[in-house]
Amino acid sequence: MASVTFAKFNASSSQWIGQQSFSQRQGSSARFPARRVSVPIRAGSYSEELVQTAKTVASPGRGILAIDESNATCGKRLASIGLDNTEPNRQAYRQLLLTTPGLGEYISGAILFEETLYQSTTDGKKFVDCLREKKIVPGIKVDKGLVPLPGSNNESWCQGLDGLASRSAEYYKQGARFAKWRTVVSIPCGPSALAVKEAAWGLARYAAISQDNGLVPIVEPEILLDGITQLIGHSKLQRKCGAEHKEKASPETIAKYTLTMLRRRVPPAVPGIMFLSGGQSEVEATLNLNAMNQSPNPWHVSFSYARALQNTVLKTWQGHPENVEAAQKSLLVRAKANSLAQLGKYSAEGESEEAKKGMFVQGYTY
């Protein structure tokens, strides 16, 4: 499972951001001194609000509903139930999700696409206000997508830093209180030192800009499931075996290796770590989360799911107004299941066969 780290930095922690050095590879005769670079982070007048936002999103028994798909990706999902990719259809589907009664009991934050942040219900009520009433924090996707990284092993880098400060300020005015920036690390392609460096520096710069404008940053370095990858001793970690690998690791094994890596690398001061579903089935994503919450963790370990919360919802809705209530009930079923998993109390008993079907797509784009 690709991790989404709810990163909260303060003045003291900012000293180590960007200090990772990339030395010459083993076997090279050239030696270069490590160069330290500090990236100052100024939360300013937002300091107390940032802390409160992070605590709210990382509250016990709750996680994040990710509905930040681009219009193109949202269109693909609508097409799967025979709907055209139009603004009214996207609005109708998002209204179904965001107006679900009782959703705030299990969901603490909702990541929105820019279009959604400015949309309203058919009755004229802003979506951000619908979320606030349910004690759900509105969030916003701020990156501009992946593009090829020159000089790499066919890898990519995430664009969107240009103009990010002004955009973030506008998103804050509209009601957003946290942000998401997704970059990708490709295991089959390396990853190269260049790609890792670009991902780390881009995420650090984005996080600093977000905090400076009142948005808590979700730092999302996604490790894709593409490729044939497996767990090998203690030297290699994957959230699960690669999508093309025939043998799947158990939730308990996944939890063991994932938590071992996180405890070695993630400071306890980080408020929460949210996991993506990444093409797993609804049940598989919930089982893996549940396994990671069988004993206390230094951070809030929860979910930031899109497909693993929405798949059954979409198929139940089918674009028909008379199915809205049933679709909303199916969303609550999945949200409650993952709420229980965050508390380590989930059982897959009684889950439908539909919820057990995988949703992996090779080269999936958001």
N, C-alpha and C positions, 0 to 999 in steps of 0.2 A: 504494500500500500504506500503510495507516495505521500510523504508527510507534508502537512501544512503547519508551520510553526507560528503560533500567535506570539510574535516577538515584541517585547516591551523593553526598550532601552532607556537608561537614565544617564546622567552625566558621568558616573564612574564607569559604567559598562561601555560607553562609547569609546573608551580608550583602546579597546581591542578590535574594534571593527576595522576591517581592511588591513590588519597587521599580518595576515597569513602570507608567508613568503613562498615563492615558487622557485626552488633551487634547481640547479642543473641535474638532469637525470643521471642515475647511477651509471658509472662507466665513462663518463665524460671527464676530460682532463681539465676543463675550464672551471674556475671557481669564482663565484661572485658573492660579495657580502650581501646579507639579507637587508632589504630596505623596508623600513617600517613606515606605514602611512596611516595617519589618524584621520577619521572622518568625524568632525564635530556634529553633535546632534543637539538641536535647541528646541525643547518642547515649549519653552516660554510659558505664556499664560494658560496653555492647555494642559499643563502637567497633571493637575488633579482630575480633570475630565478624562484624560487618557487612561489613567489608572482605573477609574470607575468603569469606563467602557470595557476594558480588558477583563475586569472582574465579572461584569455582567455576562459577557459572551462566554467566559469560562466558568459558568455557574453549574453546580452539580446537577446531573441528570438531564442536561440540555446540550445541544450542538447546533451546527449551522446548516441551514437549507441553502444550497447553491443553485441559484437560478440566473446565473450571469452568462449563460450561453450567448454567443453572438447571434445576430438576426439570421445569419445563414445557417448556423447549427440548429437554432430553434425551428427554422423552416424545415429541416430534415426530420425533426421529431414530429412536427405537425403533418408532414407528408406521410408519415407512417400510419396515420389514422385518416388519411384522405382529405386533409385540409390544405388550402393554399397558404403560402407564406405572406400574409398581409398583416399590417399593423393591428387592425381590429381583432384578428384571430390570435395574434401574440398577446394582445391586451386581455382578451377573454381568458386565455389559459393562465396567465399570470394572476389575474383577478381570482380565479378559482383557487390557486395556491395560497395567495396572501390574505384571503378573507376567510380561510378555514377556521371555524369556531374551535377554540381550545388549543390552537397550535402553539401558543406561547408557553404551554406547560412543558413542552418537549423541545422547543426550538428557541435558542437565545439570540441568534443573528441570522440575517438573510443577505446573501451577496447578490446584488442586482447588476444588470447591464445598464449602461447609461440611459438607454431608451426607457427602461422600466423605472429608473429613479425619478423621471419626470412625468410618468404616467399616472392616471387616476382611474377609479372605478367608473362604471357606466353612470353612477349616481353623482359623479364629480368629486369624490373623496380621494385625496392623494394617497398613493400606495404607502408612502412613508408614514402617513398618519395611521393607516390601518395597522402597520407593524408596531408603531409606538403604543397604540392602545393595548396590544397584546404583550407588551414588555419585550418586544423583539427589536434588537438594534439593527437599523438599516446599514448595509455595507455596499461598497461599489468596486467593481473591477476597473482598474486604472491602466493596465498595460495595453499595448497596441498590437500584441501578437508576436509570433516568432518569424524570423527571417534567417536565411543562410548566413553562417559565420565564416567569412573568408579565412583561409589558412588552417581550417580545422578538418577533422575526419568526417566530413559530410554532416556536421552538427549545426546547431542554430543558436541564436541569441535573441533576447527579448527586447523589443523596442518600446518607446513610450516616455522616455525621460524628458524629452523636449516639451516644454509647456506643462509639465506635470504639476508644478507649484500652483499655477493659476487655475488649472482644472480642479485640483484638489480643494482649493479655496471655494470654488463654485459648488463642488459636491457637498462640502460642509454646510454651505448656506442652504442647500436643498434638503439637508437633513441626514446625510450620511455621516457615520461616526467611526467606521473602520474601512480599510481598503484591502484589496487583494492584488498581488502581482505574481503571475505564473511564469516561471521559466522551466526549461526542460534539461535534464541530464540523461543522455542516451548511453546505456551500457553497451549495446552491440557496437556502437561507434567508438568506444574508448573507455571512459570519456577522456578527451585530451586535456592537458593542463590549461590550455588556452580557454576551452569551453568552461571548465570549472571556475577559472579566474574571472571570466566575463560574467558568469552567473552570480558569483559571490559579490562582486563589485556592483553589479546592477541592482541586486536585491538590497544591498546596504544603502546605496544612494536613494533608491525608492523609499526605503524605510525612513530615512532621515527627512526627506521631503514631506512624507505623509505626516509624521509627527509634528513637523513645523507648521502644519496646516490643520491640526486638530483631529487627524485620522489615525487610529491604531492600525499599524501595518501587519497584515498576514504575509509572512515570508514563505513563498511556495516554490521550493525546488523539487519539481516532480520527476521521479524516476519512472520512466515508462515501462510497461509490462512487455513491450515488444521484444521478441528475440527468445532464444533458448538459454535460460539461465537457471541455475539451481543453487541451493544452499551447499556450501563446501566448507566443512569444518567451522572454524571461528574466523576465517580470513575474509569470507565474502558474505555480505548480507543482502538479501532481497526480501521485500515484504511478503512475497510469495514466490513460488517458482514461476519462471517466465511463462508467458501465455502459450508458447509453443512447446513447453516441456511437458512430457506425458505424466510424470508423477507429481502430484500436488502435495505440498507440505501441510500438516495439520495446523489448525488454529493455534494450538499450544506451542508448536515448534516456531511458527511465525511470530508469536508473541515473545517467545524467549529471545530469539535473535534480534528482533526489532527493539525491544526494551534494553537489551544489553548494549546495542549501538547507541541508543539515545542517552542512556545514563553516562556513557563515556564521552559524549560530545555536546549535549545540550545542558546549559546551566540551569539549576533548580529555580532561578529567578524568573525564567520564562513562564508566563502565566498558564499557557496551554498549548497542547499539540493536537491539531485536528487532522484526521486522515481522510483522504479521498477514497471514493469507491473504485475509481479507475477501471470500470468495465467488469468488475466482479458481479455476481448475482446479488440480489437484495439480501438473501440469507447469508451468503458467504461473507459479505462486507460486515454484517452485524455480528456473525460468529467470531470473526477476527478481532473486532473491537472489544467484544465481551471477554475474549481470552486475555487481552492486554490489561483488563481491569479486575483481574482476580486477586491482586494484591495492591497495596498503596503505591502510588507513583509520586515523584517530586512535583509533577505538573498535572494539570487537568488534561486527561487523554480522552478525546471525544471525536466527533465526526464532522465533516464538511462534505455532505453527499449531494449529488445532483441526480444521476440516473438511479442510484440505489434507493432514493426516496420517491422518484417520480415515475418510474417505469410502469408500475401497476396503475398509478393515478391516470396516466395518459391513456392506457388501454381501456380503463373503466369509463373515462369521459367520452371518448370518441367524437368530441366536438358537439355533443348534443346537450342543450340546456337542461333537459330533464335528468341528465346523468351527473350534474354538478354535485349534488349532495352525496351520492354514492362515491364519487371520485374523492371528495374531501374526506370522507370516512376512511377510504383506503390510504390516504396520506397520513391520517392520524395513526392508523395501524402501524405503518412503517416508522413514523416518528417516535411512537411509544416504544417500539421494539428496540430502536437505537438508544433511546433514553435509558431503558433497562440495561442495555449493553454498556453504556457509559458508567453505570453503577455496578457492573459485573453480575447482573441478575437475570440475564436473558436466557431463554430456552427456545430452541427451534421447533419444539413440539407443536404440531398443528399448523405449521407453515404450508402454504400452497405450493404445488409443483411449479407454478408460474414464477413464484418468488425465488425459486432455486435455479432458474435459467440464467446463464452467464450473458453479459452484454458487451464483451470485449470486441473492439473494432481496431484492426490493424491501422496504425498511423492516425489515430483519432485526433481531430482538431476541435477546439472549443469555439 
